[in-house]
Amino acid sequence: MLHTDAVRRNVAAWRAYLGGRPVWAVVKCDAYRLGAPAVARAALEGGAQRLCIVEIEEARCLREARIGAPIVQVAATPRGDCADAVGLGIVAGIGSWEDACELSRAARQSGATAHAHVAIETGTGWWGIPWREASAFARRVSGLEAVRWEGAWTHIAGKEAMPAQAQRFAAAVAALREGGLEVPIEHVASTGPALWGWPDGPVRLGIGMYGSLLDSSIVANAPGLQTAVELRAPVSAVRRFEEPTALGYGGTYTADAGETIATLRIGYGEGLPKTLSGRGKVLLAGALCPIVGAIGMNFTMVSLPAGLEVRPGDEALLVGDVAGIRLDDVAAAAQMIPHNLLTTLGAGVPAVAAERTGRA
């Protein structure tokens, strides 16, 4: 369940934390499988200035939803998509001389001016102009018609890599400008680099929109965020065991005599990470209850504290804005990054992507 009001507030909180720097909302992969149009609208209402996508079809989806905000492709735009990028008014990501030529051709044919950002490869190896070749690239493309070189950008591989990548990116941008490209916009920081201290430029905000701080222990005066998604599951059965009983596949947990176990109708078939087995918690009847035994394809068991009244049909909250089951809490328990957690849940549980504008 997506709470668009929380997305809106989180974007506003990030803007305040960043001291007025531009925030661009990353809505690639259908906004982490949570519904790109709904997330995009909420982010824009919270003050985001642009949207970021990876595939041209993601931009088409936004335009078909009548979202007219500027869209930036934060990947190298395939040559075959250049005409669509021009037609949809997308800021293309250019990572080679050949791509630049095709973008110029498409713009001239349509009678429009294409906007482009130079993708600089500084340390991920995915794609882009190798930072040492920026000068040669600029000299080759500076005479192309119908292209406005609006910006330059890169991806940061990690906190430890950031200082070296920053030096490479600065050198590449200087070379682009010396070679005749203005590139007035520089964007590097996503949620992580923004938290790690990247000092300037627009922030491409992805997982931070949903309430993640990635590693709040390293952040002073971090923005106050809300987990913007909820995952709920019904209780299928409640049973008090009279003797020690091994539970689930593999018998990895044994219920004690007198212990009460609730079975939830959710499992890894619905996107719940199996790594939460024996590590995760759920909120049930106001109490945090540990997940016990191996999570099955469709069922998950939790141990209930003595005296807790739970019945079949009650709902358990597995992810929500509650201490112990917030986005970062569940991701840590699942031993995965929060980005992976959201896309996994969104792919497996249709209800996660249902929009809600009010708090439950």
N, C-alpha and C positions, 0 to 999 in steps of 0.2 A: 504494500500500500504506500503510495507516494503522497507526501504532504507538501503541496506546492507552497503553502504559506511558510513552511519552514525553509524551503529553498529560497524563497524571496527574502526572508529575514537573514539567512546565512550569507547571501550575496551582499546585502547591505552591511552586515557585520564585517565581512572581508574588506569592503571598500573603506570602512572606517579604520580598520587595522592597517591598511596599506596607505593611509594618509592621502587618499584622493587619486591614487594611480588608477588608470583604466583597468577594468575587469572585463575579460572576455570569457563567456561561458562555453565550456567544451561539451558539446552534445553529440559527439561521435558515438557509434554503436547504439543508436537509438537512445542516447543519453544514458549509457550504461544499462540498457534494457529497461529503462523506467519510463520511456515515452518522450521522445525528443520535443514534439510540439508543446506539451504541457510544461516540461522543464524549461524550455527556451522562453516561453511567455513569462513564467515566474521569475527567471533570472533577469530578463529585461526589465520587469517591473521592480526588481530589487536594485537596478542600477547598472547592470551589465551593458556594455556598449556594443559588443559584437558577439557573434557566435562562431564556434570553431567545429569543423567537421573533417573527416578523412576521405570519405567516398562522395562522389558527385551526387549519387542518388540520395544521400542524406540531406544535401542542400535542396534537391528537388522536393523532397518530402516537406521541408520547412516552407518553401515557397508555395507549395500546394495548400499548406495550412494557413496561407496568407500572412506569413511572417516576413516582413520586409527589411529586417535589420541587416546590417552588413555581415557577410559570412566569409570566413577565412578558411581556406583548405590547409590544414596543418599536416600535410604530406606532399610529396612530389606529385603534382597533377599529371596523370598519364596523358600522353600526346592525343590519344583518342578522345579525351574528355575536354580538350581545350575549347572547342566550339561551344559545348554545353556550359562551361565555366563562364564564357563571355555572355552567352544568352541568359544565364541565371543571375548575372551580376556578382559572381563569386570572385574573391581575391585568390588567384591561383598561387600555388606553391611551385616555384620553378627550380629544378635541380640539375639542369643540363642545358648546354647550348642548343641542342636539338629541340628540347621542350620549349625554350624561349622562342625559337623560330616558328614553331607551330602555333604558339599563342599569338604571336604577331600576325601570322597569316589569317588565323580565325578572326581576330579583331578587325583586320582590314576588310575582310569579306563581309562582315556584319556592319561595317561603318561605325563601329564603337571603339572606345579606348579600353583596353584590358588593364586591370590592376593586378600587379604581381608582387609577391614577396620572395626574395631569394632564400632558398633553403641551404643553410651552411652545415656541412658535416664536420663536427668538432670532436666526436668521440663516441657515437653510437654505432656507426658503420651501416646504418639503414640505407640512406640515400642522401642526395644533396651535393652541392659543390664542395669538393675538398677544400678546407680552409686555406691551404697553401696556393690554390688555383684561383682564388677570388679575383685577383688582379687581371689575369688573362681572360676570365669570363666577362668581367666588366667591359674590357676593351672590345670584345667580340659583340656584345649585345647592345652597347650604348647607342648604336645607330639604328636599331630596329624600330620600325614605325608602329604606332598605335598601342604601345605598351608604356604604362606608367609604373616605374619601379618604386613602389610605395614603401617597401620595408625589407628587412632581413631578419632571420630567426634561426634558432637551433633548438634541439632537445638536449636536456642535461641528463646524463646517464645515472648520476647518483651524487650524494653529498660529497663524498671524497673526491669525485672527479670534477666537481664544479670549478674550483680555482683554475685548473689547467684549461678546461673548456672555455672559461671566461676570457683567458688570454688569447686563445685561438680565435674566438668569435670577434673580439675587439680588433685583432689584426686583420681579419677578413673584412669586417665592415669598413675599416679605414681604407683597405685596398679597393673595395667596391666604389667608394666615394672618390678616391683618387683616379679611378678608371672612368669616371663620368656618370655613375649612378647615384642619385640623391639618397635613396633609402632612408627617409626621415624617421621611420618607425623601426625600433628594435624591440623584438619580443622574445624572451628567453624563459621567463619564470612560469612554471606551472605551480600546482599547489605546493609540492615539495620545495623547489628552489625559493619560492616566496617565503616559506617558513625558515629556510636555511640562510636567508639574508640577502638574496639577490636584490640589489638596491633600487633598480629603476625599471621603467618601461611597463607596458601592459602585462597583466598576469592572466595566463590562460587557466582559468579555474575549472577543474574537473571534480575530483573526489571531494574537494573542500566544500562544494555546494551542498553536499549531502550530510555534512557534519563531521567529516574526518579531519583530524589534525596530524595524522600519520604517526607522529612521535611527539606528543605534547610535552614530554619531559625536557625537550631542548628549546621550548618556546617560552619566552618571557612575555607576559601580558598578551597571551594568545586571544584571538577573537572568541567571543562567547557564541558557540554554535549549538544547533539542535540536530539530532539524528532525524533526517527527513524521510525515513522510510519505516514502515512497520511490517513485520511478518508475523502472522498469527496462524494457529492450527488448532483444530478441535480435539478434545479428549475423546478417544474411542472407547477406552475401557479403564476401569480402576480396580485394582486387585490388591488385597492384603494377603501376603504369603504366610502360611502357618509353619513352614519349615524352610531351611535354606534351599534356594532354587537358582540355578544358573539361568541367565537371561539372554535371549537373542542368539544370533548366529555366533558360533564359536564360544559361547558361554564366558565372555570376557568379564562379566560382572555377576556376582552371586548375591541375590537379595537375602537379607537376614530374616530369620523367623520374626514375624510381627511387622516387617517393613511393608509399606504400601507403595505400589508402583502405578503410575498413570501412563497409558500408552497414547501417544499423539498420532493423529493421521497426517503424518508428513515424514518424508525420508529423502534419501539422496536422489530418488527418482523425481522429486519435486524441486531439486536444486539445493537441498540442505547439505552442506559439506559433511562428508563422512568423518572428517578429521575432528568434528565436534564431539565425537564419541568419547565419553569419559572426561571431557574438557569443558564443554559448554554448559550454559544454564538457560532456563526459561523462567518467565514470570507467570505464576499460576496462583490464582486466588490471593494475590498480594504478596506471595513469597517467592524468592528465587530458589528454584529447584534444580539440582544437578542432572545433567543427561547421563544416563548409566547404560552400560551394555553397548553393543555395536549398533549404530544407526543402520536400519534396513532400507530397502528401496522405497518403502511407503510408510514405515512406522518408526517411531522414536520413543524410547522409554525414559521417564524421569522419576526420581525418587522423591516422595513427598515427606515433609517433616511430620512428626507425630501431631495429630490433632487437626491437621489441615483438611477442611471439607472441600472435596472436589468430586464432581459428578460427570458422567459422560455427557458430552454436549458443551461443557465449559470450554472456554478458549484460553490457550496459552499464548503468551507474547514471547516470540523468539528473538526479534530485533525491534528495538524501539528506543525512545528517548528516556531511558531509565538506566540509572547507574548499574553496571554489570552486564547489560545487554545492548549498550550503544554500539554504533557501527564499528568503532575501533576496538571495543571490548570483544565483540563476536569475531572480528577478523583475527585478533591476536589469539583467541582460543582455538580458532580453526587453523592457525598457522599459515595464514595467507594474507596478502595485501587486501585492503578494503575494496580496491577497484575490482579484483578478482571475485571477492565475495558478492558484490552487487551484481556483476554481470552473470554470475552463476545462479543467484537467486532469481534475477529477472528472466533468465532463459527457462527456468524450471517452474516458476510459480506465477501464473498469469495475474493473480491477485496483487502481486507486488507492484505491478505496473498500473494498477487502477488509481486514478487521480482522486485525491481528496483535498479539499481546501480548508477543512477545519480539523482541529485536534480531536482525537477519540477520548 
